[in-house]
Amino acid sequence: MDRILKAARTSGSLNLSNRSLREVPSEVYRNLDAVGEGEKWWEAVELQKLILAHNDIEVLKEDIRNLPLLTVLNISHNKLSHLPASIGELTVLKSLDVSFNSIASLPEEIGSVTSLVKLDCSNNQLKELPSSLGRCTDLSELKASTNCLTRLPEDLANCSKMVKLDVEGNKLTMLSENMLISWPMLTELNAAKNLLSTIPDNIGVLSRLIRLDLHQNRISSIPSSIMGCHSLAEFYMGNNMLSSLPAEIGALSVLGTFDLHSNRLKDYPAEACKLRLSVLDLSNNSLSGLPPEIGTMTSLRKLLLTGNPLRSLRSSLVSGPTPALLKYLRSRFSHAESGSATTTLKDDHISMAARLSISSKELSLAGLGLNSIPPEVWDSRDIVKVDLSRNSIHELPNELSSCSSLQALILSGNKIKEWPGAVLASLPNLSCLKLDNNPLAQIPSNGFQSLSKLQILDLSGNAASLPVPSPLSSLPQLQELYLRRMLLKEVPLDIPSLLQLRILDLSQNSILSVPKELKNLTSLTELYLSDNNIAVLPLELGLLEPSLQVLKLDGNPLRSIRRAILDRGTKAIVKYLKDKIPEQ
């Protein structure tokens, strides 16, 4: 123990997990007072990280206040029945994990830990959370699953940085609409295994929500505002009381997993057949038939239908492989009927997209095989995002020029050959432009002159469209730049001048060397150089430590760095380069 404590006085980190401890050793609370003979007391540092997980500790003493510089405290998987009030004196604590204990209540003093970012109090015996948590305005991850909570304190609405909330396995009867409005950054919400009877009507305000898990509740309907959750990729509603789905569910363009098992659904709406799902679980419902359009959902890898009174399908098809089932469903129509159904489905999608754009200010017509855009979809002039990707569009509609509020324009995977300079010049607020995978001819030297607010630009897959010199220096606010598969032989000279750049993707080109001037990109967090002809990296890339988190180099004939270092990943590579820089 003395050796471990001595090391902790040097590193500021102490790990005493899995040691069968029944109590926290008193030396831990007075770590600096125990400086021994031979130790340089002036070099000793206070504890910043304390791990006490997986022991048999029953009490955390008030003496924890003697460790005021703790930023991480993990005392999970112990036998605590309460936390000391002095926890509130740990004013720089960022992460607190007290999960898997027997704690009946958290002290109100926890609200004084205003630096708290992550709190895990799951698997305890909590009946409520203290209102004072609302003072922890930096709180972004709260995990309180498997407790006995019947409500969440309204003061949590003050935690506007909330990103992940997990309250699975409690006794909650409602989620507050006020809280949802206050959490614009929420990406994950897990309220499964509760007593919820409704989903808040304003669920659509969570536009960044990626994962929503509400399985095993008592929910009877999904509000139409769900269409506002346009980032939703996973939606779990199994074991509820749903009897129908709203048509607006079809607007969730990135939804990949949709779990609806064990509900009371009598039909699956045709509008939902527009979804590009990978997994659709409709097992154990009351479906007697399927819409013919479901056969067009070719992205489905898994379609589960067992436990439904389906009369029109053989049981071997229902329980068999999904591709065979989809093929059978498609074969049931004549070519004409199928074409008619597809046309009707396309028209329905366009009409719905136009309606939704009036309220959501976003227009999505992706993947419809359109050659042109019907003029009636431009009713909303205040639109901020237009997604026309994966179509067959040759030129941009003139109506776009009147959308002066437009911030994001996605044109990926079309047939645009000529640079749409006239339309782009009328979009002064554009911050995101994606023109990847078009047969785009060369961009004019003044092509970006009117796009000074652009933050995201994707030109990937447009071979030789960048002139030399390139016009990228006209984009001082650019943060993300994607130039994959463009037959580039060198890094465009003006890229080092883009000082706000966070992501730079130059993969799948023919680049021979990397300019040392990239060291100027001090905001860069991701750099993709895979599949080029780079043999040597400039040592100056090492100066991007610690901001650079991702550096991809695979598929290059690199000879200047040993394979053992490359295999250890970005941090090892950047450190190696930095250490090789000669001292001035």
NORNOR-V879052 format. One record per residue. N is the residue number from 1. PHI is phi in whole degrees, -180 to 180 (NA if undefined). OMEGA is omega in degrees with one decimal (999 if undefined). Layout:
n = <N | N>
phi = <PHI | PHI>
omega = <OMEGA | OMEGA>
//
This chain:
n = <1 | 2 | 3 | 4 | 5 | 6 | 7 | 8 | 9 | 10 | 11 | 12 | 13 | 14 | 15 | 16 | 17 | 18 | 19 | 20 | 21 | 22 | 23 | 24 | 25 | 26 | 27 | 28 | 29 | 30 | 31 | 32 | 33 | 34 | 35 | 36 | 37 | 38 | 39 | 40 | 41 | 42 | 43 | 44 | 45 | 46 | 47 | 48 | 49 | 50 | 51 | 52 | 53 | 54 | 55 | 56 | 57 | 58 | 59 | 60 | 61 | 62 | 63 | 64 | 65 | 66 | 67 | 68 | 69 | 70 | 71 | 72 | 73 | 74 | 75 | 76 | 77 | 78 | 79 | 80 | 81 | 82 | 83 | 84 | 85 | 86 | 87 | 88 | 89 | 90 | 91 | 92 | 93 | 94 | 95 | 96 | 97 | 98 | 99 | 100 | 101 | 102 | 103 | 104 | 105 | 106 | 107 | 108 | 109 | 110 | 111 | 112 | 113 | 114 | 115 | 116 | 117 | 118 | 119 | 120 | 121 | 122 | 123 | 124 | 125 | 126 | 127 | 128 | 129 | 130 | 131 | 132 | 133 | 134 | 135 | 136 | 137 | 138 | 139 | 140 | 141 | 142 | 143 | 144 | 145 | 146 | 147 | 148 | 149 | 150 | 151 | 152 | 153 | 154 | 155 | 156 | 157 | 158 | 159 | 160 | 161 | 162 | 163 | 164 | 165 | 166 | 167 | 168 | 169 | 170 | 171 | 172 | 173 | 174 | 175 | 176 | 177 | 178 | 179 | 180 | 181 | 182 | 183 | 184 | 185 | 186 | 187 | 188 | 189 | 190 | 191 | 192 | 193 | 194 | 195 | 196 | 197 | 198 | 199 | 200 | 201 | 202 | 203 | 204 | 205 | 206 | 207 | 208 | 209 | 210 | 211 | 212 | 213 | 214 | 215 | 216 | 217 | 218 | 219 | 220 | 221 | 222 | 223 | 224 | 225 | 226 | 227 | 228 | 229 | 230 | 231 | 232 | 233 | 234 | 235 | 236 | 237 | 238 | 239 | 240 | 241 | 242 | 243 | 244 | 245 | 246 | 247 | 248 | 249 | 250 | 251 | 252 | 253 | 254 | 255 | 256 | 257 | 258 | 259 | 260 | 261 | 262 | 263 | 264 | 265 | 266 | 267 | 268 | 269 | 270 | 271 | 272 | 273 | 274 | 275 | 276 | 277 | 278 | 279 | 280 | 281 | 282 | 283 | 284 | 285 | 286 | 287 | 288 | 289 | 290 | 291 | 292 | 293 | 294 | 295 | 296 | 297 | 298 | 299 | 300 | 301 | 302 | 303 | 304 | 305 | 306 | 307 | 308 | 309 | 310 | 311 | 312 | 313 | 314 | 315 | 316 | 317 | 318 | 319 | 320 | 321 | 322 | 323 | 324 | 325 | 326 | 327 | 328 | 329 | 330 | 331 | 332 | 333 | 334 | 335 | 336 | 337 | 338 | 339 | 340 | 341 | 342 | 343 | 344 | 345 | 346 | 347 | 348 | 349 | 350 | 351 | 352 | 353 | 354 | 355 | 356 | 357 | 358 | 359 | 360 | 361 | 362 | 363 | 364 | 365 | 366 | 367 | 368 | 369 | 370 | 371 | 372 | 373 | 374 | 375 | 376 | 377 | 378 | 379 | 380 | 381 | 382 | 383 | 384 | 385 | 386 | 387 | 388 | 389 | 390 | 391 | 392 | 393 | 394 | 395 | 396 | 397 | 398 | 399 | 400 | 401 | 402 | 403 | 404 | 405 | 406 | 407 | 408 | 409 | 410 | 411 | 412 | 413 | 414 | 415 | 416 | 417 | 418 | 419 | 420 | 421 | 422 | 423 | 424 | 425 | 426 | 427 | 428 | 429 | 430 | 431 | 432 | 433 | 434 | 435 | 436 | 437 | 438 | 439 | 440 | 441 | 442 | 443 | 444 | 445 | 446 | 447 | 448 | 449 | 450 | 451 | 452 | 453 | 454 | 455 | 456 | 457 | 458 | 459 | 460 | 461 | 462 | 463 | 464 | 465 | 466 | 467 | 468 | 469 | 470 | 471 | 472 | 473 | 474 | 475 | 476 | 477 | 478 | 479 | 480 | 481 | 482 | 483 | 484 | 485 | 486 | 487 | 488 | 489 | 490 | 491 | 492 | 493 | 494 | 495 | 496 | 497 | 498 | 499 | 500 | 501 | 502 | 503 | 504 | 505 | 506 | 507 | 508 | 509 | 510 | 511 | 512 | 513 | 514 | 515 | 516 | 517 | 518 | 519 | 520 | 521 | 522 | 523 | 524 | 525 | 526 | 527 | 528 | 529 | 530 | 531 | 532 | 533 | 534 | 535 | 536 | 537 | 538 | 539 | 540 | 541 | 542 | 543 | 544 | 545 | 546 | 547 | 548 | 549 | 550 | 551 | 552 | 553 | 554 | 555 | 556 | 557 | 558 | 559 | 560 | 561 | 562 | 563 | 564 | 565 | 566 | 567 | 568 | 569 | 570 | 571 | 572 | 573 | 574 | 575 | 576 | 577 | 578 | 579 | 580 | 581 | 582 | 583 | 584>
phi = <NA | -60 | -65 | -67 | -67 | -64 | -63 | -66 | -71 | -92 | -95 | 81 | -130 | -133 | -117 | -119 | -75 | 56 | -124 | 56 | -74 | -98 | -152 | -76 | -54 | -61 | -64 | -66 | -67 | -124 | -56 | -74 | -72 | -98 | -59 | -95 | -65 | 92 | -88 | -87 | -59 | -74 | -99 | -69 | -120 | -75 | -65 | -115 | -136 | -130 | -114 | -124 | -67 | 57 | -131 | -123 | -73 | -101 | -140 | -103 | -75 | -60 | -64 | -59 | -63 | -75 | -118 | -70 | -99 | -61 | -108 | -132 | -134 | -124 | -127 | -73 | 57 | -132 | -127 | -69 | -107 | -160 | -112 | -73 | -62 | -70 | -59 | -70 | -90 | -87 | -75 | -111 | -65 | -108 | -131 | -128 | -121 | -121 | -67 | 57 | -131 | -128 | -76 | -92 | -158 | -98 | -69 | -58 | -63 | -61 | -66 | -80 | -85 | -71 | -88 | -61 | -109 | -126 | -132 | -119 | -121 | -69 | 55 | -130 | -125 | -73 | -99 | -159 | -105 | -67 | -61 | -63 | -58 | -64 | -82 | -85 | -72 | -92 | -62 | -118 | -132 | -125 | -119 | -132 | -70 | 55 | -132 | -126 | -69 | -106 | -159 | -109 | -64 | -59 | -65 | -62 | -61 | -73 | -85 | -72 | -95 | -59 | -113 | -132 | -129 | -126 | -125 | -60 | 71 | -123 | -128 | -69 | -106 | -159 | -113 | -78 | -64 | -62 | -66 | -61 | -60 | -86 | -117 | -67 | -98 | -63 | -113 | -134 | -133 | -120 | -125 | -67 | 57 | -126 | -120 | -69 | -107 | -141 | -101 | -52 | -61 | -99 | -55 | -66 | -70 | -85 | -71 | -99 | -64 | -105 | -131 | -127 | -120 | -127 | -68 | 59 | -129 | -128 | -78 | -105 | -156 | -109 | -67 | -64 | -68 | -55 | -61 | -72 | -84 | -77 | -99 | -64 | -111 | -134 | -137 | -114 | -127 | -63 | 57 | -127 | -127 | -69 | -110 | -157 | -121 | -74 | -60 | -65 | -60 | -68 | -84 | -82 | -70 | -108 | -63 | -112 | -122 | -132 | -105 | -125 | -66 | 58 | -122 | -125 | -65 | -100 | -153 | -114 | -66 | -60 | -60 | -76 | -77 | -80 | -65 | -96 | -78 | -98 | -131 | -133 | -107 | -113 | -64 | 57 | -122 | -121 | -74 | -101 | -157 | -126 | -67 | -60 | -65 | -63 | -68 | -87 | -83 | -71 | -79 | -65 | -96 | -142 | -122 | -103 | -130 | -61 | 84 | -116 | -81 | -74 | -97 | -94 | -125 | -67 | -61 | -67 | -71 | -62 | -93 | -86 | -67 | -59 | -57 | -67 | -65 | -65 | -62 | -65 | -62 | -68 | -73 | -75 | -110 | -74 | -58 | -65 | -63 | -64 | -63 | -64 | -64 | -65 | -63 | -62 | -63 | -64 | -62 | -62 | -64 | -63 | -63 | -66 | -60 | -64 | -65 | -65 | -66 | -67 | -94 | -87 | 64 | -131 | -117 | -121 | -127 | -72 | 67 | -106 | 67 | -78 | -90 | -149 | -106 | -58 | -62 | -70 | -79 | -97 | -64 | -93 | -86 | -94 | -64 | -111 | -143 | -128 | -115 | -115 | -68 | 57 | -125 | -126 | -77 | -95 | -149 | -78 | -68 | -63 | -59 | -61 | -62 | -86 | -90 | -68 | -89 | -61 | -112 | -132 | -129 | -112 | -123 | -57 | 65 | -120 | -126 | -79 | -102 | -94 | -61 | -80 | -61 | -63 | -68 | -62 | -65 | -97 | -119 | -69 | -100 | -65 | -116 | -138 | -133 | -119 | -122 | -66 | 58 | -125 | -83 | -71 | -74 | -60 | -76 | -65 | -62 | -105 | -62 | -107 | -61 | -94 | -116 | -67 | -93 | -63 | -113 | -130 | -137 | -126 | -117 | -55 | 77 | -108 | -58 | 55 | -88 | -87 | -75 | -119 | -72 | -80 | -92 | -67 | -65 | -80 | -120 | -66 | -99 | -63 | -113 | -133 | -133 | -118 | -130 | -73 | 49 | -121 | 59 | -71 | -102 | -148 | -73 | -51 | -63 | -89 | -61 | -60 | -86 | -88 | -71 | -91 | -62 | -108 | -127 | -132 | -117 | -119 | -72 | 59 | -123 | -125 | -69 | -96 | -147 | -113 | -69 | -66 | -65 | -61 | -60 | -71 | -84 | -72 | -94 | -67 | -111 | -136 | -132 | -110 | -124 | -61 | 56 | -126 | -119 | -82 | -101 | -137 | -103 | -69 | -60 | -61 | -61 | -63 | -75 | -83 | -74 | -99 | -65 | -73 | -103 | -132 | -133 | -103 | -128 | -61 | 82 | -121 | -83 | -65 | -119 | -91 | -129 | -65 | -58 | -61 | -75 | -58 | -69 | -86 | 94 | -56 | -61 | -66 | -66 | -64 | -64 | -60 | -64 | -65 | -66 | -85 | -68 | -62 | -72 | -77>
omega = <-179.7 | -179.0 | -179.3 | 179.6 | 178.1 | 178.2 | -179.8 | 179.0 | 176.9 | -173.2 | -175.0 | -177.6 | -178.7 | -179.9 | 178.8 | -179.1 | 176.7 | 179.8 | 178.3 | -179.8 | 176.0 | 176.4 | 177.0 | 179.2 | -176.1 | 179.7 | -179.6 | -178.6 | -179.8 | -172.8 | -177.4 | 179.5 | -174.0 | 178.5 | -173.8 | 179.1 | -179.5 | 177.4 | 176.6 | -173.6 | -178.2 | 178.0 | -178.4 | 179.7 | 178.7 | -180.0 | 175.0 | -178.2 | -177.8 | -179.1 | -179.0 | -172.8 | 174.0 | 172.6 | 178.6 | -175.7 | -178.4 | -175.6 | 167.7 | -171.0 | 175.2 | 179.9 | 178.0 | 178.3 | -179.5 | 179.3 | -170.0 | -177.9 | 178.1 | 172.7 | 178.9 | 175.5 | 179.8 | 177.1 | 179.7 | 176.8 | 174.7 | -177.2 | -179.8 | 173.7 | 178.7 | 173.4 | -179.9 | 177.8 | -177.2 | 174.9 | 180.0 | 179.9 | 177.5 | -165.9 | 177.5 | -179.2 | 180.0 | -176.4 | 179.0 | 179.9 | 177.9 | -176.3 | 177.4 | 171.2 | 178.4 | -174.6 | -177.7 | 179.4 | 175.7 | -178.6 | 177.2 | -177.3 | -179.9 | 177.8 | 178.1 | 178.9 | -170.7 | 178.2 | -173.4 | 178.5 | -178.9 | 176.0 | 176.4 | 177.9 | -177.9 | 176.9 | 172.3 | -179.5 | -176.3 | 175.2 | 176.8 | 173.3 | -178.2 | 178.1 | -176.7 | 177.2 | 178.4 | 177.3 | 179.2 | -169.7 | 175.7 | -176.5 | -179.1 | 178.6 | 178.6 | 178.5 | -178.1 | -177.0 | 176.3 | 171.7 | -180.0 | -176.2 | 176.1 | 179.0 | 173.3 | -178.5 | -179.2 | -178.7 | 176.4 | 176.9 | 178.5 | -177.7 | -171.1 | 178.6 | -176.8 | -179.9 | -178.6 | 177.5 | 179.6 | 178.3 | 179.5 | 172.4 | 175.1 | 180.0 | -179.0 | 178.5 | 179.5 | 169.9 | -174.0 | 175.9 | -179.1 | 179.2 | -177.9 | 178.2 | -174.5 | -176.9 | -176.4 | -176.6 | -175.4 | 177.4 | -179.9 | 176.5 | 179.2 | 176.7 | 179.3 | 174.8 | 174.3 | -179.8 | -178.1 | 176.4 | -179.7 | 167.7 | -179.5 | -178.2 | -177.3 | -178.7 | -177.6 | 178.3 | -178.5 | -173.7 | 179.9 | -176.3 | -179.5 | -176.7 | 178.9 | -178.0 | 179.3 | -177.2 | 179.4 | 170.8 | 179.7 | -173.1 | -176.3 | 180.0 | 175.2 | -177.5 | -178.1 | -179.8 | 178.6 | -179.0 | 178.9 | 179.8 | -169.7 | 173.9 | -172.8 | 179.6 | -179.6 | -176.6 | -176.0 | -178.4 | 180.0 | 177.8 | 172.8 | -176.7 | -178.8 | 175.1 | 178.6 | 176.8 | 177.9 | 178.6 | -176.9 | 178.6 | -179.1 | -179.1 | -177.5 | -166.9 | -179.4 | -179.5 | -179.3 | -179.8 | -178.8 | -176.6 | -178.8 | -174.1 | 174.7 | 171.4 | -179.3 | -176.3 | 177.6 | 175.7 | 176.9 | -171.5 | 179.3 | -179.4 | -178.7 | 177.3 | 176.7 | -178.4 | 177.8 | -175.0 | 168.9 | -178.4 | 175.7 | -178.6 | 178.0 | -176.3 | 176.0 | 172.5 | -178.9 | -178.1 | 175.6 | 178.4 | 178.7 | 175.7 | -178.6 | -177.3 | -177.8 | 177.1 | 179.9 | -179.2 | -172.7 | 178.2 | -177.6 | 171.8 | -177.2 | 175.0 | -175.9 | -174.9 | -176.8 | 178.3 | 175.3 | 179.0 | -178.4 | -176.7 | -173.0 | -178.4 | 176.6 | -178.5 | 179.7 | 176.6 | -177.6 | -176.7 | -177.2 | -178.8 | -177.2 | -179.1 | 179.6 | 179.5 | -179.8 | 178.7 | 179.2 | -179.6 | 178.1 | -176.2 | -176.9 | -179.4 | 170.7 | -179.4 | -178.7 | -179.3 | -179.5 | 178.8 | 179.3 | -179.9 | -179.1 | 179.1 | 178.8 | -179.6 | 179.6 | 179.3 | 178.3 | -178.5 | -179.7 | 179.9 | -179.9 | 180.0 | 179.1 | 179.3 | -177.0 | -175.0 | -179.0 | -179.5 | -175.2 | -176.5 | 178.3 | -179.7 | 179.8 | 176.1 | -175.5 | 170.0 | -178.5 | 179.8 | -175.7 | 172.0 | 178.9 | -176.4 | 178.9 | -176.4 | -175.3 | -178.6 | -175.1 | -179.5 | -179.4 | 179.5 | -178.8 | -174.5 | -176.7 | -179.8 | 176.9 | 177.8 | 179.3 | -174.2 | 175.9 | 173.2 | 178.8 | -175.6 | 179.8 | 179.0 | -176.1 | 178.5 | -179.7 | -179.5 | 179.2 | -177.0 | -179.1 | -178.9 | -173.2 | 179.2 | -173.4 | -180.0 | -177.7 | 178.9 | -175.5 | -174.9 | -176.2 | 171.7 | 174.9 | -177.2 | -177.6 | -178.8 | -176.5 | 178.0 | -175.1 | -172.9 | -176.9 | 179.9 | -177.2 | -179.3 | -179.1 | -178.3 | -172.1 | -176.6 | -175.9 | 178.4 | -179.5 | 178.5 | 178.4 | -179.3 | -176.5 | 175.9 | 170.3 | 175.9 | -170.3 | 173.9 | -174.0 | 178.2 | 178.8 | -175.5 | 177.8 | -173.2 | -176.6 | -172.1 | -177.6 | -174.2 | -173.5 | 180.0 | -175.6 | 178.4 | -180.0 | 179.2 | 177.8 | 178.3 | -174.8 | 174.8 | 175.7 | -172.9 | 173.3 | 179.7 | 179.9 | 176.8 | 175.0 | -4.3 | -176.4 | -178.0 | -173.3 | -178.6 | 177.3 | -174.2 | -174.1 | -177.3 | -175.9 | 179.9 | 179.9 | -178.8 | -177.6 | -178.4 | 179.0 | 171.5 | -179.8 | 178.9 | 179.1 | 176.5 | 176.5 | 177.1 | 179.0 | -170.4 | -175.5 | 179.3 | 179.2 | 179.0 | -178.6 | -167.7 | 178.2 | -172.8 | 176.8 | -179.0 | 177.3 | -178.1 | 179.1 | -174.8 | 176.0 | 173.7 | 178.8 | -176.1 | -177.6 | -176.8 | -179.6 | -178.2 | -179.9 | -179.2 | 175.9 | 177.6 | -179.6 | -175.7 | -172.8 | 176.8 | -173.7 | 176.9 | -179.1 | 179.1 | -176.9 | -179.5 | -175.9 | 172.2 | 171.4 | 179.5 | -175.2 | 179.5 | -175.5 | 175.1 | 175.9 | 179.8 | -176.7 | 175.3 | 178.1 | 179.3 | 177.9 | 174.1 | 3.0 | -174.6 | -175.9 | -178.3 | -178.2 | 175.4 | -177.5 | -175.3 | -176.4 | 179.3 | 176.0 | 178.8 | -176.3 | 179.1 | -173.7 | -178.5 | -178.7 | -179.5 | -178.6 | 179.1 | 179.0 | -177.9 | -178.2 | 170.7 | -169.4 | -174.3 | -179.8 | -179.1 | -177.9 | 178.4 | 179.6 | -179.7 | -178.8 | -179.1 | -178.5 | -179.1 | -179.6 | 177.5 | -179.1 | 999>
//
